Amino acid sequence: MNDRPITGDLNAGLAGLRVLVTAGAGGIGLAIAEELLAHGARLVICDVDDAALDAFRKAHPQATAVRADVSDEAEVDAMFAAVDKALGGLDALINNAGIAGPTGAVEDLDPAAWRRCIDIGLTGQFLCARRAVPMLKAAGGGSIVSMSSAAGKHGYAYRTPYSAAKFGVIGLTQSLAKELGPANIRVNAILPGIVEGPRMEGVIRDRAAQTGVSYAEMEATYLNRISLRHMVTQHDVATTVAFLLSRAGRNISGQSLAVDGNVETL
């Protein structure tokens, strides 16, 4: 381990880092990808949105963008073959892919919608980790950062599949941190809270409809549950990822870091 004091740029060590970001063509994933690229990292991103992938390729020709559904084992295998070809190895995996899942009372939920939410938000992280770990070990160590949520520490009425997946991410993170620490692989989870953007707007709209109140009333309810009384941004999450991958984050592992303004309850 390099024990020199860390001074100056807290993001030292990101230049040249070989990183895979899942669901990296839009939303939080895109913010993470652009933050890492700005610090000189080498990137492969995946997504299932063809239009977003095309836009990413045009905006960031120095990176590699592939189509992959992380819940599909064959597509994950093909993605990692692309990673190996483009980067010649891997130093970090950002397990970002996930979906909002259905909103509804448990007795009304479609089991297929439940499975899809778990398959993408939890099983997909496992499928990516199992392929990433041999590459990280070959690199002499590295980092896995997995996206959980404030819903991973609070029960979330009418969003049961999503909350269950995000609780599972924390269990996966803590288990892998213990398993992989001796191989110099750090594993952490980030728990975004109420993040500005179209996805959160959709969640608020669906929850408002479910409970019979207006959008404005439901938005106010969400904000009143945050100690800082405002939403976080995608950039807030992206800079936290960069910190965890940097030399400054070299001794952080097994943690679930909330980037949420202190969400008190959901």
N, C-alpha and C positions, 0 to 999 in steps of 0.2 A: 504493500500500500504506500502511496505517495503521501508522506506526512507533512509536507511543506504547508505553512499557513496559507489559508485562502484569503487573498486580498484583491481589491479591485473588482473585476467583473465576476459577479456571483454565478453567471452562466458559463464560466470557463469550462472547457471540456466538451462543448457541444459541436464544435467545428469538426467535420469529418465523421461524426457519429452516424452509424448505419441504423436507421429506424424504420419500422413498419407501423403505420397508423391505420387501423381499421375504421371503416366509415369515415374516411378522411376527405371526402369531396364536398362536404357541406356541414353546417352547424358547428358544434364544438370541435369535431374532427378536423374541419378545415382550418379553424383558428389555431389548433395545435400544430397542424402541418405547416402553416405559414409562419408561426412563431419559431419553429425549429429550423425551417429553411432560412429564416432571417439570421440565425446564429450559425449558419454554415453546415448544418446536418445534411446527410444524404438520405433521401427518403424514397420509400415505396408506400403508396396508399392504395386502399381498396374501397370499393363502394358498389352498390347495386343500382344506382341512379345513373343511367347512361349519359343524360344531358349534363349532369354535374361532373361526371368524369371527363367529358369533352371540354368543359369549361376549365377544369383544373389543368388539363394537359396544355391548353392554350396559355393559361396564366403562368404555369410553372413547368416549362419544358425541361428543366434540369432534373425533375423528379420523374418517377415511374408510377403510372396509375393503371390498376388492373381491376377488372370486374370480378367480384367474388362475394358470395353469400356465406358468411362465416358459420352458418348452421349446417352447411353442406360439406361433408368431409372431403369429397373429391375436389370441390372448388377450393377448399383450404389448402389441400395438397398442391394443387396447381399454383396457387398464390405463392406458396413458399418456394416452389421451383423458380418462380419469377423473381422473388427476393434474392435467391442465391445467384441467379444470372445477373441481376442488375447491380447488386451490392457486394457479392462475393462473401457474404457472411451477414451477421446481425449482432448489433450491440444493444438494441432496445425494442421492445414490443409495447405499443400503446393499444390496449384492448378497449376500444371505444365504441364498437358497434352495439346497438341496442334499439329497441322500439318502445313506444309508449304503451302498447298493448291496449286491451279493451277497458272501457269504463263501465261499471255496472255492479249491481248486487251479486253476491256470490252465486245465488240460486239461478241467476239469469245468464251467467257467463257461458259462452260457447267453449267447450273443452278444446276445440281446435285452435281457438284464439289464445287460450291459456298456453297450450303447447308451443305455439309460434313465439310467444313472448319469452318463454323460458329457453327455447331452443336458440334464439338469437342472443338474448341478453346474458345467459349463463353458460349453456353448453357451447356456444360459439367461442366464449373466452377460453374454455377448456381445450377445445379443438385447436385454437391458435397457440395456446401455451405449450401443448404437447409437441408441436412442431417447432416452436421457437426455442425451447429449452436446449436441445442438442446443439443448436447454432450458437446460443449464448455461452454454453460451456466451452465450445470450440474456440470462442473469442476470448476465453479466460475470465468470463464474468459479464455482467451487464445488468439490465433493469427491465422489469415488467411493471407497467402502470395500467391498472384496470379501472374502468369507470363504473362506480357504484352510483349512489344518489343519497340525498337526505332521506329518501324512502327506504334506504338500506339500514336506517337506524330508528325510524319511526314507523309504526303501523300506518297504513294508508287506506282508509275506507274507500270502497268502490274502485280501487286500483290494485287489487290483490295480486294479480299476476306480476305486475311491474315491481311491486314491493318485494314479493317473494324472490324474484330474480336478483334484485339488488342486495337483499340480505345474503343470498347465496354467493354473490361476488365477494363479499367481505370474508366469508368462510373460506372460499377458494384462495383469496389473497393471503390470509393468515397461515393457512396450511402450506402454501407454496413458499412463503417466506422462511418458514422453519425448514422445509425440505431442501431448498435451494441455497440457503445462506452459506453452507460450507463450500459451495461452488462459486462464491462471490457474486451471486445474483440477488439483487435487491427486488423485492416485490411489495408494491404499495397500491392502495385504492384511493381514488379521489371521489368525494361525495359532493357533487354540485347540488345547489339548492334550487331556488326559483330563478331560472336563467332566462334573460330577455330573449325574445325571438318568436318565430311563428309556431314552433313546437309547443312552447309554454302557453301561447295564446290558445292553441287548440285544446290543451289540457284544461285550461280555465273555462273555456266555452263548453266543453263536454261536462265538466263537473257542475257548472251553473245549470245546464239543462237537466242533469240528473237530480239536482236538489231543488229545482224550481225557483231559482233567483236570477237576477240579471247578471250580465257579464261584469259590470262595474262593481256590483256588490260582492261577487265571488273574488274578483281581483283584490279588493280591499281586504277581504278575509285572509287571503294568502299573505299580503304584505303585513298585516297586523300580527302574523305569526312569526315574523322575522325580527330579531332584536334590532337590527340596523334599519328596518323599515324600507328597504329597497331591494330590488332584484340584483343579482350578480350578472356579469357579462361573460360571453364566451372567452374573451381575452383574459379575464381573471383566472379561468380554468387553465387556459393554455400556458400562462406564465408559471403556474404551479407545476404543470408537467415538466416544463423546461428546467425548473429548479430541481426537481427530483432526479432528472437525468444528468444534471451538471455535477461538477466536482463538489459543489457545496452540499449536495444531497447524498454524498457517498456513504454516510452512516445512518441513513433513514431507510428502514425496512420493516415490513409487517404492520404498517400504519394505515389507518383509514382517515384521510385528511379532508375535513369538511371545508368546502369553499362556498359558503352559503349565507354569510352575514349572521350566522347563528339562528338557523331555523329551530324554533322551539317545539313545534308540533306540526303535523300535517292533518 
